[in-house]
């Protein structure tokens, strides 16, 4: 996603290399998360490996605590930046190209690929009688399969909400006053390290009222249905809003950079306590959120500790441009779009091979990332696909130096 427009906190002319890295990290951690799922017992994924690993289950648990919350903070941050740079009309056009178009173009391809892989995965062995498969649930507004591209769909909802709020506050002439008031509140809460305790409240209320919560899996992923579930919408909209106001008061990034050392240890301790409460083996039995308020609050608070700590650490140590991180940031959007069919193919290929789950996990993950990087360089970076995902990019020869300069539109 090209929320990473080329602007800086002070000059609005430089790229946020640190927050680019956070956004890319959240996407690439998604590749790792989905790769773990075939090795988790009991089965939580379409493909089940012959080997399982408690360690990989814990890895899934930890990544899922904070990954998408962190991503939506970054989405809100760069959305506000883009709105300021391009105005309302330019913002809408940019988001339709960078988010709406990829969802429209790639969802049918991804979905068809998943169906094809599943047909192969569940085909009977040669010579064995065919067993009729259970019919899939009828397609409806509640079952529409967004796949892992649900995050693009959710972003469109959040962008739409931001546009409506801007239009309403502008018409009522309350935008500036309301913005200053919220800036002061969020600034106070962030500087006093109380922000996490407030940010958990919407998701806490939604999950507390949820009678069928899968507590081991935290905020339920809205990967099916055209109406985003209340728990996910409350949590991710809150993260998006915090990111929006974080860009309005970018000096708060400096505070987070000074406090990463407190947030990350708190996140580790909170994770250990949560796992001690819920167990290291996935539990797929629904429970009432109201029956586990202490765990619910600690889980959400720990997730925000991870997010705030990682954003702060990135701002403390990754502000300078790093060519490797820059390239990975550019490639991460494509890798994430591509990865599910690739991961599933590789999981299918190794599922009956002997060997430890961790080794097969590492092989599938490495191969997926390498395929993503190679296809990005060959098929995406300088093509119309790259122009849709990250903005137009071209090579310009520097005759005197014999070097190539890469130019992008910064969108």
N, C-alpha and C positions, 0 to 999 in steps of 0.2 A: 504494500500500500504505500502510496506515496505521500502519506501524511508528513513525511520527512522533507518538507519544503525547506529551501536553503535560506534559513533565517537564524539569527542568534538572539540571545536575551537582550543585548544592549544595542547592537548595530543593525539587526534584522538583515544581515547579509551573509552570515555564515551558517553552516549546517550544524545541527545538534548531533555531533558524532556519538556522544554518550547515550543519548536517548534513542538514537537510531539503533545502537547496539542492544539496548533493552528491548525495543520492539522486535528486532530480529531474533534475539534470544528467546522471547516468548513464543514466536512462531516455530523456531527450530526445536524448542523443548516439546512442542506438540508432536513433532516427528518421533522423538524419543518416547513420549507417552504412549502413542498409538503402537509403537513397536513392542513395548512391554506387554501389551494386552493379550497376546496369544500365549504368553508364558505364565499367566495368572490362573490360580486355582481357588475357587471354582470358575468355570468358564464364564467370561464376561465379554467375549469378542466372537466374531463370526468364525474365525479360524482358531483352533485349539492345537497347541503344540504337544508332542508326546512328553516333553519335559516342562517342569514348572519351577518357579523360583519365588521364595518369600521375599528375597531382596528386591526383585524386580517389582513385586507387588507394592512394597514400601516406596520404591522409586516413583511408581505411578501415583501413589497417595500424596507424596510430597509435591510433585509437580502440579498435580490437579488442585492443590490448595491455593496456589497463587498465580498460576500462569495466565489465565484469561482475565483475571482482575487487573493484573499488571498491564496486559495488552490494551485493555479498554482505558486505563489511565493515559497511556501513550496516545491512543486514538483521540481522546478528548483534548489533550494538550496540543497535538498537531492540527486538530480541527479548528480550534480557536485561532491558532497561528495562521492557518490558511484563510479563514474568514477575514482576518484583519488585513492580510496581504491582497486578496483578490476581490473582496466584497461579496455580498450575498449572491449575486448572479454568477460570478466566477467560481464561488464555492460550490454551488449546485452543479454547474457544468463539470467541474473537476471531479466531484464525488461520483457523478453518474458515469464518467469515463473510467475512473480508477477503481471503483467498487461495484457499481451497477453492471457495467459491461462484463467484467470478469465473471461475476455470478451468472449472468445470462449465457455467456459463451461456454464456460467450463463446466457448469453443473451438469448439462446433459452428457458430456463426455465422461465425466467422473462417474456419474450414476450408471451409465451403460457399462463402463469398465468394471465396476463393482459387481453388477449383475452377472457379467460374463465370468468373472473370477469365481463367483459363488456357484455357478453352474458346474464349473470344472471341479471345484472343491468337494461338492456333494454328489458328483457322478459316481455310480456304482463301479466296482472293479470290473475288469474285462471278464465276461462270462457270467457275472452275477446277475440275478434278476433285478430289473429296475423296481425301485420302491417309490410309489407315488409320493411326491413331496407335499407337505401341507400347503394349502394355498396362502399366498400372502394376504395380509389384511387389506380390505378395500381401501383404495386411495381416497382420502378425504382431507379436509382442512386440518384435522388432528394428526393424521398419519403421513402427511406429505414429507418425503425424505430429503431433507436439506443436506444431508451428509456432513462432512467436516467443513463445508462451505457455509454453514449456518452463521459463522461470524460475520460474513459479508452481508447477509440478510439482516442480522442484528444491527450492524453499523448503519445500514440505510434507515432503519427505524430511529436510531439515535440521532442521526443527522437530521432527519425529518423533524424530530422533536425539538432539536436546537433551532432549526429554522423557524418553526412555529412560535417558540418562545421569544425569539428575537423580534419577529414581526409584531407580536402582541405587545411586548414591552416598548417597542418603538412607537407604535400607534398610541399607547397610553402615556408615552413620555416618562416612563418610570425606569427605563433601562439603566441609565447612568447612576441614579440614586440607589437602586436595588443592587447593582453590581458593586458599588463601593461598600455597601453594607455587608454583602456576602464576602467580599474580599477581606474585610476586617475580621469577620467571624472565622473564616477559614485560616487566615493568617495567624490569629491568636491560637486556634486549636492546633495548628501545625507546630508553631514555635513552642508551645507548652507540651508537645507530644501527646495530646489528647485526641488527635484527629482520628486515629484508628478506632477508638472506642465509639466515636460518633458515626464513622463511615459504615460500621457493621450493622447499624440499626435497621435500615430498610430490609436487607437480606435476612436479618434475624427475625423480624416480624413475619416475613413471608414463609420462612422455613418453620418457624414456631407454629404457624397455623396449618402447615402441610400435614395431612393425616397419613401420607404414604411416602415419607422421606426415606431415602437410602442414605443413612447418616455416614457410612464409610466413604461415600462418593461426593459428599459436600453439596455444592450448588449443582443442581441437575443441568446437564448440557441440553440446550434447546435445539437438538439436531433433527427434530421431527415436528411437523406442524407449522402452519403459517402464523399462528398466534404464539408468541414467545411465552413460555411459562413464567408465572409471576415471580418465582424465586430467582430465576436467571435475570429477568428484566430488572428487578429491583437491585440486585447486586451489581450488574454490569452498567446500568444507567448511573448508579451512584459513582462507580469508578470513572466513567466517562465525564461526569460533571466535575469530579475532583480534578481530573486532568485539565479540563477546560479552565477552571479557576487557577490551577497551578501555573498555566501560561500567563494568565492575567497578573500574577504576582510572582514572576520568575525568581525573585530573591529567595523564595522559599526553597528552591532547589539547593541553594547554598546551605540552608539549615539542614536539609536532609543529608547533604554531603558531610556535614559535621556530626550527624547522629547515626550514620549507618552502623557504626560499631555497637550501638545499643540495640537497634532494631533487629539486626541479623542474629545475634545471640539469643534475643528474646524469641525470635522465630524458631530457632533450633530447639530451645527449651519447650516452647509451646507445642511443637510437633511431637516431641518425645512424650509429653504428657497426653496429648490427644491419642497417639497410637497406644499408649498404655491403657487408656480408657476404652477404646473401641476395638483393640486387637490388631495384629498385623496381617490377619487373614481377611480378605474382603467378605463383607456381609451383605447379601443381596435381599435380605428380608426387610420389607418396609416397616417403618416405625412412625409413631407420632412425634413430630418435632417438639411438641409441648412436653413430652416426657423426658427430654434430654436437654434442658435449657443451658446447663453449665457447659456441657460438651459443645453445644451449638455456638455459644458465645466465644468459647476459647478457640474453636476451629476457625471461625471467621476472623477473630482478632489476630490469630497466628498467620492467617493468609495475608492480612494487611501488613503485618510486621515484615513478612518476606518481601512484599511489594515495595514498601517504603524503604527498606534496607537496601534492596537491589538497585532501586532508582538512585538512592543517595550514594551508594558505592560507585555506580557508574559515573555519576556527576563528579565524584571526587577523583577518579582515576582514569577515566576514558574520554576526557574532553578534547584531547588532541587527536587529530586525524591519524588513523592507522589504516594503511591500504588493505590489509587482510580483512579487518572488521568492516571497512567500507564496502568491500566487494561482497562479503557475506550479507550485509544489510541490504544491498541491492538485490541479491539473489534469493533472499529468504522468502519473499512473497511467492515467487514462482515455485520454489521447493515445497512450500506448504500446500499450494494448490495441487501439485503433482503427486504428493507423497502417498496418499492412501492407496491408490491402485498398485503403486510400486511396492509398498510395504506388504500389502496382502499377497502379491505374487511371490515375493521372497519368503514370507512366512509359510506360504503353501509349499514352496520348494524345500524348505528345511524341516517341516513339521515332524517328519518321521525319521530324520537322521539321528544317529546317536550323538551324544555329547551333552555337556552342561547347557542349561538354558541361557546362562550369562554369555557364553561364547557365541551361541546362535544369535542372541539379541545384538551383540556387538557387530557381528557380521551383517545382519540385516540393516541395522542403523547406518553403518559405514557405507554399505553399498547404496542405500537409498539416497544419502546425502551426496555421494559421488555422482550418481545418475542425475540428481537434481542439478548439481553444479555444471556437469558436462552439457546437459541439454540447455541449461540457462545460457552458457557461453555460445553454444552453436546455434540454438534455435530462437533465443529470446532477446539477449542483451542489445543487439543492434537491429532488431526486426520490429515489425508492427506489433508483435505481442509485447515486447518490452516497452514500446511506446504507450500501449494501453496500461500496462502495470505500473511503470515507473517514470514515464515521460520519455520524450524523444531523446535519443542519444546517438551521437555520430562520432566517427574518427576524423580527426583533422591532422594532416601531415605537417610536421614542422621540418621544412627542408634543411634549414641550417643546422639542426640538431639531430636529424634523422630519427626523431621520436614521434610518438603518436599522442595527441592530446584527446581526451575524452570529454565531449561536451554534452550536457543534458539540459533539458528545459527547466529543471529544478522543481517540477511539479509533482 
